[in-house]
Amino acid sequence: MSVSLYHAEYEALRNLMRSVRVKAGLTQVQMAEALGVGQSYVSKLERGENFVDVLLFARWCSACGVKPGKTLDKLIGTQN
C-alpha cells in the first residue's frame, strides 16, 4: 500500500507528535535544537511536507520525555 504525506493515518501521526511536543512545553525551535535540525524542518514535518521515520519519531518522543511505544499505542488507539 502506498501512503502519501497527506494520508489520514500520517496526518494523525503528525497531529500526535505536535500534541506531544506542545504538552512537553517545547517550541519548534527547542525541538529542532534537541533533534539537531533547523526549526523549518520541524515546521515542515508538522505541516506534512516531510515524512517521519522511526528513528526521528523515537528521538522526538525522547526529547518530549515520553516513551515511543506508549505514544505509538495512543496513535493506534485513535485508528481503531
PDB file of N, CA, C and O in Angstrom:
ATOM      1  N   MET A   1       0.845  -1.170   0.000  1.00  0.00           N
ATOM      2  CA  MET A   1       0.000   0.000   0.000  1.00  0.00           C
ATOM      3  C   MET A   1       0.895   1.239   0.000  1.00  0.00           C
ATOM      4  O   MET A   1       1.820   1.347   0.805  1.00  0.00           O
ATOM      5  N   SER A   2       0.618   2.141  -0.882  1.00  0.00           N
ATOM      6  CA  SER A   2       1.344   3.395  -0.956  1.00  0.00           C
ATOM      7  C   SER A   2       0.676   4.425  -0.051  1.00  0.00           C
ATOM      8  O   SER A   2      -0.540   4.610  -0.099  1.00  0.00           O
ATOM      9  N   VAL A   3       1.473   5.089   0.768  1.00  0.00           N
ATOM     10  CA  VAL A   3       0.936   6.085   1.693  1.00  0.00           C
ATOM     11  C   VAL A   3       1.584   7.421   1.377  1.00  0.00           C
ATOM     12  O   VAL A   3       2.807   7.553   1.402  1.00  0.00           O
ATOM     13  N   SER A   4       0.756   8.404   1.080  1.00  0.00           N
ATOM     14  CA  SER A   4       1.280   9.732   0.789  1.00  0.00           C
ATOM     15  C   SER A   4       1.407  10.535   2.071  1.00  0.00           C
ATOM     16  O   SER A   4       0.927  10.128   3.128  1.00  0.00           O
ATOM     17  N   LEU A   5       2.056  11.672   1.961  1.00  0.00           N
ATOM     18  CA  LEU A   5       2.188  12.580   3.102  1.00  0.00           C
ATOM     19  C   LEU A   5       0.839  13.017   3.640  1.00  0.00           C
ATOM     20  O   LEU A   5       0.722  13.398   4.805  1.00  0.00           O
ATOM     21  N   TYR A   6      -0.177  12.963   2.796  1.00  0.00           N
ATOM     22  CA  TYR A   6      -1.484  13.501   3.167  1.00  0.00           C
ATOM     23  C   TYR A   6      -2.491  12.427   3.566  1.00  0.00           C
ATOM     24  O   TYR A   6      -3.671  12.723   3.755  1.00  0.00           O
ATOM     25  N   HIS A   7      -2.038  11.198   3.694  1.00  0.00           N
ATOM     26  CA  HIS A   7      -2.895  10.095   4.124  1.00  0.00           C
ATOM     27  C   HIS A   7      -3.395  10.386   5.541  1.00  0.00           C
ATOM     28  O   HIS A   7      -2.664  10.962   6.347  1.00  0.00           O
ATOM     29  N   ALA A   8      -4.613   9.999   5.846  1.00  0.00           N
ATOM     30  CA  ALA A   8      -5.233  10.300   7.144  1.00  0.00           C
ATOM     31  C   ALA A   8      -4.420   9.753   8.320  1.00  0.00           C
ATOM     32  O   ALA A   8      -4.317  10.412   9.355  1.00  0.00           O
ATOM     33  N   GLU A   9      -3.850   8.575   8.174  1.00  0.00           N
ATOM     34  CA  GLU A   9      -3.065   8.000   9.268  1.00  0.00           C
ATOM     35  C   GLU A   9      -1.784   8.796   9.504  1.00  0.00           C
ATOM     36  O   GLU A   9      -1.351   8.973  10.642  1.00  0.00           O
ATOM     37  N   TYR A  10      -1.190   9.268   8.422  1.00  0.00           N
ATOM     38  CA  TYR A  10       0.021  10.061   8.557  1.00  0.00           C
ATOM     39  C   TYR A  10      -0.303  11.416   9.180  1.00  0.00           C
ATOM     40  O   TYR A  10       0.480  11.950   9.965  1.00  0.00           O
ATOM     41  N   GLU A  11      -1.449  11.960   8.828  1.00  0.00           N
ATOM     42  CA  GLU A  11      -1.895  13.213   9.444  1.00  0.00           C
ATOM     43  C   GLU A  11      -2.115  13.015  10.946  1.00  0.00           C
ATOM     44  O   GLU A  11      -1.772  13.885  11.746  1.00  0.00           O
ATOM     45  N   ALA A  12      -2.683  11.876  11.323  1.00  0.00           N
ATOM     46  CA  ALA A  12      -2.891  11.576  12.744  1.00  0.00           C
ATOM     47  C   ALA A  12      -1.551  11.488  13.477  1.00  0.00           C
ATOM     48  O   ALA A  12      -1.437  11.948  14.613  1.00  0.00           O
ATOM     49  N   LEU A  13      -0.547  10.906  12.839  1.00  0.00           N
ATOM     50  CA  LEU A  13       0.786  10.824  13.438  1.00  0.00           C
ATOM     51  C   LEU A  13       1.358  12.222  13.653  1.00  0.00           C
ATOM     52  O   LEU A  13       1.878  12.521  14.728  1.00  0.00           O
ATOM     53  N   ARG A  14       1.265  13.071  12.646  1.00  0.00           N
ATOM     54  CA  ARG A  14       1.773  14.446  12.778  1.00  0.00           C
ATOM     55  C   ARG A  14       1.053  15.195  13.891  1.00  0.00           C
ATOM     56  O   ARG A  14       1.680  15.897  14.684  1.00  0.00           O
ATOM     57  N   ASN A  15      -0.262  15.042  13.946  1.00  0.00           N
ATOM     58  CA  ASN A  15      -1.035  15.717  14.995  1.00  0.00           C
ATOM     59  C   ASN A  15      -0.620  15.237  16.382  1.00  0.00           C
ATOM     60  O   ASN A  15      -0.510  16.033  17.314  1.00  0.00           O
ATOM     61  N   LEU A  16      -0.392  13.931  16.512  1.00  0.00           N
ATOM     62  CA  LEU A  16       0.041  13.377  17.792  1.00  0.00           C
ATOM     63  C   LEU A  16       1.416  13.914  18.174  1.00  0.00           C
ATOM     64  O   LEU A  16       1.641  14.289  19.324  1.00  0.00           O
ATOM     65  N   MET A  17       2.321  13.951  17.222  1.00  0.00           N
ATOM     66  CA  MET A  17       3.667  14.447  17.504  1.00  0.00           C
ATOM     67  C   MET A  17       3.634  15.918  17.919  1.00  0.00           C
ATOM     68  O   MET A  17       4.327  16.321  18.853  1.00  0.00           O
ATOM     69  N   ARG A  18       2.839  16.702  17.233  1.00  0.00           N
ATOM     70  CA  ARG A  18       2.703  18.117  17.594  1.00  0.00           C
ATOM     71  C   ARG A  18       2.135  18.242  19.003  1.00  0.00           C
ATOM     72  O   ARG A  18       2.616  19.045  19.803  1.00  0.00           O
ATOM     73  N   SER A  19       1.113  17.447  19.304  1.00  0.00           N
ATOM     74  CA  SER A  19       0.482  17.474  20.622  1.00  0.00           C
ATOM     75  C   SER A  19       1.471  17.098  21.722  1.00  0.00           C
ATOM     76  O   SER A  19       1.508  17.737  22.774  1.00  0.00           O
ATOM     77  N   VAL A  20       2.260  16.077  21.482  1.00  0.00           N
ATOM     78  CA  VAL A  20       3.260  15.634  22.456  1.00  0.00           C
ATOM     79  C   VAL A  20       4.287  16.748  22.691  1.00  0.00           C
ATOM     80  O   VAL A  20       4.684  17.008  23.827  1.00  0.00           O
ATOM     81  N   ARG A  21       4.707  17.397  21.611  1.00  0.00           N
ATOM     82  CA  ARG A  21       5.683  18.489  21.736  1.00  0.00           C
ATOM     83  C   ARG A  21       5.114  19.634  22.567  1.00  0.00           C
ATOM     84  O   ARG A  21       5.774  20.148  23.470  1.00  0.00           O
ATOM     85  N   VAL A  22       3.887  20.024  22.251  1.00  0.00           N
ATOM     86  CA  VAL A  22       3.253  21.136  22.960  1.00  0.00           C
ATOM     87  C   VAL A  22       3.045  20.787  24.435  1.00  0.00           C
ATOM     88  O   VAL A  22       3.296  21.612  25.313  1.00  0.00           O
ATOM     89  N   LYS A  23       2.581  19.551  24.704  1.00  0.00           N
ATOM     90  CA  LYS A  23       2.390  19.121  26.101  1.00  0.00           C
ATOM     91  C   LYS A  23       3.694  19.137  26.883  1.00  0.00           C
ATOM     92  O   LYS A  23       3.703  19.386  28.088  1.00  0.00           O
ATOM     93  N   ALA A  24       4.791  18.870  26.192  1.00  0.00           N
ATOM     94  CA  ALA A  24       6.104  18.884  26.839  1.00  0.00           C
ATOM     95  C   ALA A  24       6.605  20.314  27.056  1.00  0.00           C
ATOM     96  O   ALA A  24       7.630  20.530  27.701  1.00  0.00           O
ATOM     97  N   GLY A  25       5.874  21.277  26.513  1.00  0.00           N
ATOM     98  CA  GLY A  25       6.260  22.675  26.681  1.00  0.00           C
ATOM     99  C   GLY A  25       7.399  23.113  25.783  1.00  0.00           C
ATOM    100  O   GLY A  25       8.091  24.087  26.079  1.00  0.00           O
ATOM    101  N   LEU A  26       7.598  22.393  24.681  1.00  0.00           N
ATOM    102  CA  LEU A  26       8.685  22.709  23.761  1.00  0.00           C
ATOM    103  C   LEU A  26       8.182  23.511  22.571  1.00  0.00           C
ATOM    104  O   LEU A  26       7.130  23.211  22.007  1.00  0.00           O
ATOM    105  N   THR A  27       8.934  24.523  22.200  1.00  0.00           N
ATOM    106  CA  THR A  27       8.657  25.252  20.966  1.00  0.00           C
ATOM    107  C   THR A  27       9.262  24.472  19.805  1.00  0.00           C
ATOM    108  O   THR A  27      10.019  23.523  20.013  1.00  0.00           O
ATOM    109  N   GLN A  28       8.930  24.872  18.597  1.00  0.00           N
ATOM    110  CA  GLN A  28       9.554  24.234  17.439  1.00  0.00           C
ATOM    111  C   GLN A  28      11.065  24.452  17.454  1.00  0.00           C
ATOM    112  O   GLN A  28      11.825  23.559  17.078  1.00  0.00           O
ATOM    113  N   VAL A  29      11.499  25.624  17.882  1.00  0.00           N
ATOM    114  CA  VAL A  29      12.936  25.919  17.951  1.00  0.00           C
ATOM    115  C   VAL A  29      13.620  24.988  18.948  1.00  0.00           C
ATOM    116  O   VAL A  29      14.686  24.446  18.658  1.00  0.00           O
ATOM    117  N   GLN A  30      13.022  24.802  20.108  1.00  0.00           N
ATOM    118  CA  GLN A  30      13.601  23.908  21.116  1.00  0.00           C
ATOM    119  C   GLN A  30      13.629  22.465  20.623  1.00  0.00           C
ATOM    120  O   GLN A  30      14.600  21.745  20.861  1.00  0.00           O
ATOM    121  N   MET A  31      12.566  22.040  19.936  1.00  0.00           N
ATOM    122  CA  MET A  31      12.542  20.680  19.392  1.00  0.00           C
ATOM    123  C   MET A  31      13.629  20.523  18.338  1.00  0.00           C
ATOM    124  O   MET A  31      14.334  19.515  18.307  1.00  0.00           O
ATOM    125  N   ALA A  32      13.759  21.512  17.489  1.00  0.00           N
ATOM    126  CA  ALA A  32      14.788  21.461  16.453  1.00  0.00           C
ATOM    127  C   ALA A  32      16.176  21.327  17.073  1.00  0.00           C
ATOM    128  O   ALA A  32      16.998  20.539  16.605  1.00  0.00           O
ATOM    129  N   GLU A  33      16.432  22.092  18.115  1.00  0.00           N
ATOM    130  CA  GLU A  33      17.730  22.005  18.799  1.00  0.00           C
ATOM    131  C   GLU A  33      17.943  20.612  19.384  1.00  0.00           C
ATOM    132  O   GLU A  33      19.043  20.067  19.299  1.00  0.00           O
ATOM    133  N   ALA A  34      16.914  20.041  19.968  1.00  0.00           N
ATOM    134  CA  ALA A  34      17.019  18.697  20.555  1.00  0.00           C
ATOM    135  C   ALA A  34      17.303  17.643  19.489  1.00  0.00           C
ATOM    136  O   ALA A  34      18.007  16.666  19.743  1.00  0.00           O
ATOM    137  N   LEU A  35      16.750  17.849  18.295  1.00  0.00           N
ATOM    138  CA  LEU A  35      16.923  16.883  17.212  1.00  0.00           C
ATOM    139  C   LEU A  35      18.160  17.154  16.361  1.00  0.00           C
ATOM    140  O   LEU A  35      18.586  16.300  15.584  1.00  0.00           O
ATOM    141  N   GLY A  36      18.732  18.346  16.510  1.00  0.00           N
ATOM    142  CA  GLY A  36      19.887  18.707  15.692  1.00  0.00           C
ATOM    143  C   GLY A  36      19.517  19.078  14.271  1.00  0.00           C
ATOM    144  O   GLY A  36      20.282  18.843  13.335  1.00  0.00           O
ATOM    145  N   VAL A  37      18.331  19.662  14.115  1.00  0.00           N
ATOM    146  CA  VAL A  37      17.860  20.099  12.797  1.00  0.00           C
ATOM    147  C   VAL A  37      17.429  21.558  12.903  1.00  0.00           C
ATOM    148  O   VAL A  37      17.427  22.133  13.991  1.00  0.00           O
ATOM    149  N   GLY A  38      17.069  22.147  11.782  1.00  0.00           N
ATOM    150  CA  GLY A  38      16.578  23.515  11.799  1.00  0.00           C
ATOM    151  C   GLY A  38      15.100  23.575  12.167  1.00  0.00           C
ATOM    152  O   GLY A  38      14.371  22.594  12.019  1.00  0.00           O
ATOM    153  N   GLN A  39      14.674  24.730  12.644  1.00  0.00           N
ATOM    154  CA  GLN A  39      13.264  24.923  13.011  1.00  0.00           C
ATOM    155  C   GLN A  39      12.352  24.697  11.818  1.00  0.00           C
ATOM    156  O   GLN A  39      11.244  24.182  11.971  1.00  0.00           O
ATOM    157  N   SER A  40      12.809  25.078  10.625  1.00  0.00           N
ATOM    158  CA  SER A  40      11.966  24.907   9.439  1.00  0.00           C
ATOM    159  C   SER A  40      11.686  23.430   9.170  1.00  0.00           C
ATOM    160  O   SER A  40      10.620  23.089   8.657  1.00  0.00           O
ATOM    161  N   TYR A  41      12.631  22.547   9.511  1.00  0.00           N
ATOM    162  CA  TYR A  41      12.411  21.110   9.334  1.00  0.00           C
ATOM    163  C   TYR A  41      11.267  20.636  10.223  1.00  0.00           C
ATOM    164  O   TYR A  41      10.401  19.881   9.781  1.00  0.00           O
ATOM    165  N   VAL A  42      11.267  21.083  11.478  1.00  0.00           N
ATOM    166  CA  VAL A  42      10.198  20.709  12.411  1.00  0.00           C
ATOM    167  C   VAL A  42       8.865  21.246  11.903  1.00  0.00           C
ATOM    168  O   VAL A  42       7.859  20.537  11.931  1.00  0.00           O
ATOM    169  N   SER A  43       8.853  22.480  11.444  1.00  0.00           N
ATOM    170  CA  SER A  43       7.632  23.082  10.918  1.00  0.00           C
ATOM    171  C   SER A  43       7.109  22.302   9.714  1.00  0.00           C
ATOM    172  O   SER A  43       5.917  22.005   9.631  1.00  0.00           O
ATOM    173  N   LYS A  44       7.997  21.975   8.792  1.00  0.00           N
ATOM    174  CA  LYS A  44       7.589  21.226   7.594  1.00  0.00           C
ATOM    175  C   LYS A  44       7.089  19.836   7.964  1.00  0.00           C
ATOM    176  O   LYS A  44       6.139  19.334   7.363  1.00  0.00           O
ATOM    177  N   LEU A  45       7.719  19.221   8.938  1.00  0.00           N
ATOM    178  CA  LEU A  45       7.272  17.904   9.388  1.00  0.00           C
ATOM    179  C   LEU A  45       5.853  17.999   9.945  1.00  0.00           C
ATOM    180  O   LEU A  45       4.995  17.183   9.608  1.00  0.00           O
ATOM    181  N   GLU A  46       5.610  18.985  10.790  1.00  0.00           N
ATOM    182  CA  GLU A  46       4.289  19.132  11.405  1.00  0.00           C
ATOM    183  C   GLU A  46       3.222  19.532  10.383  1.00  0.00           C
ATOM    184  O   GLU A  46       2.039  19.261  10.589  1.00  0.00           O
ATOM    185  N   ARG A  47       3.625  20.169   9.297  1.00  0.00           N
ATOM    186  CA  ARG A  47       2.674  20.559   8.245  1.00  0.00           C
ATOM    187  C   ARG A  47       2.490  19.473   7.192  1.00  0.00           C
ATOM    188  O   ARG A  47       1.629  19.594   6.321  1.00  0.00           O
ATOM    189  N   GLY A  48       3.283  18.423   7.264  1.00  0.00           N
ATOM    190  CA  GLY A  48       3.130  17.324   6.322  1.00  0.00           C
ATOM    191  C   GLY A  48       3.982  17.440   5.086  1.00  0.00           C
ATOM    192  O   GLY A  48       3.677  16.815   4.070  1.00  0.00           O
ATOM    193  N   GLU A  49       5.036  18.217   5.143  1.00  0.00           N
ATOM    194  CA  GLU A  49       5.920  18.359   3.993  1.00  0.00           C
ATOM    195  C   GLU A  49       7.127  17.431   4.078  1.00  0.00           C
ATOM    196  O   GLU A  49       7.895  17.327   3.121  1.00  0.00           O
ATOM    197  N   ASN A  50       7.302  16.760   5.203  1.00  0.00           N
ATOM    198  CA  ASN A  50       8.381  15.786   5.402  1.00  0.00           C
ATOM    199  C   ASN A  50       7.805  14.523   6.032  1.00  0.00           C
ATOM    200  O   ASN A  50       6.889  14.581   6.853  1.00  0.00           O
ATOM    201  N   PHE A  51       8.362  13.372   5.629  1.00  0.00           N
ATOM    202  CA  PHE A  51       7.991  12.110   6.263  1.00  0.00           C
ATOM    203  C   PHE A  51       8.689  11.972   7.609  1.00  0.00           C
ATOM    204  O   PHE A  51       9.733  12.581   7.847  1.00  0.00           O
ATOM    205  N   VAL A  52       8.110  11.178   8.470  1.00  0.00           N
ATOM    206  CA  VAL A  52       8.714  10.851   9.763  1.00  0.00           C
ATOM    207  C   VAL A  52       9.210   9.415   9.688  1.00  0.00           C
ATOM    208  O   VAL A  52       8.443   8.505   9.373  1.00  0.00           O
ATOM    209  N   ASP A  53      10.491   9.211   9.975  1.00  0.00           N
ATOM    210  CA  ASP A  53      10.952   7.824  10.058  1.00  0.00           C
ATOM    211  C   ASP A  53      10.961   7.397  11.524  1.00  0.00           C
ATOM    212  O   ASP A  53      10.811   8.228  12.420  1.00  0.00           O
ATOM    213  N   VAL A  54      11.133   6.130  11.755  1.00  0.00           N
ATOM    214  CA  VAL A  54      11.007   5.578  13.106  1.00  0.00           C
ATOM    215  C   VAL A  54      12.072   6.138  14.052  1.00  0.00           C
ATOM    216  O   VAL A  54      11.801   6.346  15.235  1.00  0.00           O
ATOM    217  N   LEU A  55      13.268   6.379  13.543  1.00  0.00           N
ATOM    218  CA  LEU A  55      14.324   6.917  14.401  1.00  0.00           C
ATOM    219  C   LEU A  55      14.023   8.353  14.813  1.00  0.00           C
ATOM    220  O   LEU A  55      14.249   8.731  15.963  1.00  0.00           O
ATOM    221  N   LEU A  56      13.522   9.143  13.891  1.00  0.00           N
ATOM    222  CA  LEU A  56      13.141  10.515  14.225  1.00  0.00           C
ATOM    223  C   LEU A  56      11.999  10.507  15.236  1.00  0.00           C
ATOM    224  O   LEU A  56      12.001  11.293  16.183  1.00  0.00           O
ATOM    225  N   PHE A  57      11.029   9.627  15.039  1.00  0.00           N
ATOM    226  CA  PHE A  57       9.910   9.517  15.973  1.00  0.00           C
ATOM    227  C   PHE A  57      10.420   9.196  17.381  1.00  0.00           C
ATOM    228  O   PHE A  57       9.967   9.793  18.357  1.00  0.00           O
ATOM    229  N   ALA A  58      11.353   8.263  17.482  1.00  0.00           N
ATOM    230  CA  ALA A  58      11.902   7.879  18.788  1.00  0.00           C
ATOM    231  C   ALA A  58      12.650   9.046  19.425  1.00  0.00           C
ATOM    232  O   ALA A  58      12.515   9.286  20.624  1.00  0.00           O
ATOM    233  N   ARG A  59      13.433   9.770  18.637  1.00  0.00           N
ATOM    234  CA  ARG A  59      14.171  10.928  19.161  1.00  0.00           C
ATOM    235  C   ARG A  59      13.211  12.031  19.578  1.00  0.00           C
ATOM    236  O   ARG A  59      13.433  12.695  20.591  1.00  0.00           O
ATOM    237  N   TRP A  60      12.150  12.233  18.812  1.00  0.00           N
ATOM    238  CA  TRP A  60      11.127  13.247  19.126  1.00  0.00           C
ATOM    239  C   TRP A  60      10.504  12.935  20.485  1.00  0.00           C
ATOM    240  O   TRP A  60      10.400  13.802  21.354  1.00  0.00           O
ATOM    241  N   CYS A  61      10.093  11.676  20.648  1.00  0.00           N
ATOM    242  CA  CYS A  61       9.479  11.257  21.914  1.00  0.00           C
ATOM    243  C   CYS A  61      10.440  11.428  23.074  1.00  0.00           C
ATOM    244  O   CYS A  61      10.052  11.908  24.139  1.00  0.00           O
ATOM    245  N   SER A  62      11.690  11.041  22.875  1.00  0.00           N
ATOM    246  CA  SER A  62      12.701  11.180  23.917  1.00  0.00           C
ATOM    247  C   SER A  62      12.870  12.643  24.319  1.00  0.00           C
ATOM    248  O   SER A  62      12.968  12.949  25.507  1.00  0.00           O
ATOM    249  N   ALA A  63      12.904  13.537  23.354  1.00  0.00           N
ATOM    250  CA  ALA A  63      13.040  14.971  23.639  1.00  0.00           C
ATOM    251  C   ALA A  63      11.856  15.492  24.446  1.00  0.00           C
ATOM    252  O   ALA A  63      11.984  16.449  25.210  1.00  0.00           O
ATOM    253  N   CYS A  64      10.706  14.851  24.267  1.00  0.00           N
ATOM    254  CA  CYS A  64       9.486  15.262  24.980  1.00  0.00           C
ATOM    255  C   CYS A  64       9.313  14.539  26.307  1.00  0.00           C
ATOM    256  O   CYS A  64       8.384  14.830  27.060  1.00  0.00           O
ATOM    257  N   GLY A  65      10.205  13.596  26.594  1.00  0.00           N
ATOM    258  CA  GLY A  65      10.122  12.867  27.855  1.00  0.00           C
ATOM    259  C   GLY A  65       9.033  11.814  27.889  1.00  0.00           C
ATOM    260  O   GLY A  65       8.524  11.471  28.956  1.00  0.00           O
ATOM    261  N   VAL A  66       8.673  11.298  26.715  1.00  0.00           N
ATOM    262  CA  VAL A  66       7.657  10.244  26.650  1.00  0.00           C
ATOM    263  C   VAL A  66       8.256   9.007  25.985  1.00  0.00           C
ATOM    264  O   VAL A  66       9.248   9.095  25.261  1.00  0.00           O
ATOM    265  N   LYS A  67       7.643   7.863  26.241  1.00  0.00           N
ATOM    266  CA  LYS A  67       8.113   6.615  25.659  1.00  0.00           C
ATOM    267  C   LYS A  67       7.512   6.443  24.264  1.00  0.00           C
ATOM    268  O   LYS A  67       6.302   6.586  24.092  1.00  0.00           O
ATOM    269  N   PRO A  68       8.347   6.139  23.269  1.00  0.00           N
ATOM    270  CA  PRO A  68       7.838   5.981  21.905  1.00  0.00           C
ATOM    271  C   PRO A  68       6.744   4.922  21.790  1.00  0.00           C
ATOM    272  O   PRO A  68       5.756   5.127  21.085  1.00  0.00           O
ATOM    273  N   GLY A  69       6.913   3.793  22.478  1.00  0.00           N
ATOM    274  CA  GLY A  69       5.920   2.718  22.395  1.00  0.00           C
ATOM    275  C   GLY A  69       4.559   3.141  22.909  1.00  0.00           C
ATOM    276  O   GLY A  69       3.537   2.869  22.280  1.00  0.00           O
ATOM    277  N   LYS A  70       4.549   3.802  24.043  1.00  0.00           N
ATOM    278  CA  LYS A  70       3.274   4.259  24.614  1.00  0.00           C
ATOM    279  C   LYS A  70       2.642   5.328  23.736  1.00  0.00           C
ATOM    280  O   LYS A  70       1.421   5.380  23.585  1.00  0.00           O
ATOM    281  N   THR A  71       3.481   6.180  23.157  1.00  0.00           N
ATOM    282  CA  THR A  71       2.972   7.225  22.274  1.00  0.00           C
ATOM    283  C   THR A  71       2.373   6.602  21.022  1.00  0.00           C
ATOM    284  O   THR A  71       1.320   7.034  20.553  1.00  0.00           O
ATOM    285  N   LEU A  72       3.036   5.595  20.485  1.00  0.00           N
ATOM    286  CA  LEU A  72       2.519   4.900  19.311  1.00  0.00           C
ATOM    287  C   LEU A  72       1.222   4.172  19.639  1.00  0.00           C
ATOM    288  O   LEU A  72       0.322   4.108  18.802  1.00  0.00           O
ATOM    289  N   ASP A  73       1.117   3.625  20.845  1.00  0.00           N
ATOM    290  CA  ASP A  73      -0.132   2.987  21.273  1.00  0.00           C
ATOM    291  C   ASP A  73      -1.294   3.973  21.219  1.00  0.00           C
ATOM    292  O   ASP A  73      -2.409   3.603  20.851  1.00  0.00           O
ATOM    293  N   LYS A  74      -1.036   5.229  21.587  1.00  0.00           N
ATOM    294  CA  LYS A  74      -2.085   6.251  21.512  1.00  0.00           C
ATOM    295  C   LYS A  74      -2.537   6.451  20.076  1.00  0.00           C
ATOM    296  O   LYS A  74      -3.730   6.590  19.806  1.00  0.00           O
ATOM    297  N   LEU A  75      -1.578   6.466  19.152  1.00  0.00           N
ATOM    298  CA  LEU A  75      -1.914   6.636  17.740  1.00  0.00           C
ATOM    299  C   LEU A  75      -2.743   5.460  17.243  1.00  0.00           C
ATOM    300  O   LEU A  75      -3.752   5.651  16.564  1.00  0.00           O
ATOM    301  N   ILE A  76      -2.327   4.264  17.576  1.00  0.00           N
ATOM    302  CA  ILE A  76      -3.043   3.069  17.129  1.00  0.00           C
ATOM    303  C   ILE A  76      -4.445   3.044  17.721  1.00  0.00           C
ATOM    304  O   ILE A  76      -5.393   2.630  17.053  1.00  0.00           O
ATOM    305  N   GLY A  77      -4.582   3.479  18.955  1.00  0.00           N
ATOM    306  CA  GLY A  77      -5.891   3.539  19.596  1.00  0.00           C
ATOM    307  C   GLY A  77      -6.845   4.491  18.910  1.00  0.00           C
ATOM    308  O   GLY A  77      -8.056   4.270  18.928  1.00  0.00           O
ATOM    309  N   THR A  78      -6.318   5.561  18.298  1.00  0.00           N
ATOM    310  CA  THR A  78      -7.188   6.513  17.600  1.00  0.00           C
ATOM    311  C   THR A  78      -7.608   5.995  16.240  1.00  0.00           C
ATOM    312  O   THR A  78      -8.557   6.510  15.649  1.00  0.00           O
ATOM    313  N   GLN A  79      -6.913   4.980  15.732  1.00  0.00           N
ATOM    314  CA  GLN A  79      -7.212   4.455  14.403  1.00  0.00           C
ATOM    315  C   GLN A  79      -8.236   3.328  14.435  1.00  0.00           C
ATOM    316  O   GLN A  79      -8.767   2.953  13.390  1.00  0.00           O
ATOM    317  N   ASN A  80      -8.522   2.786  15.603  1.00  0.00           N
ATOM    318  CA  ASN A  80      -9.460   1.650  15.711  1.00  0.00           C
ATOM    319  C   ASN A  80     -10.868   2.115  15.978  1.00  0.00           C
ATOM    320  O   ASN A  80     -11.777   1.294  16.097  1.00  0.00           O
TER     321      ASN A  80
END
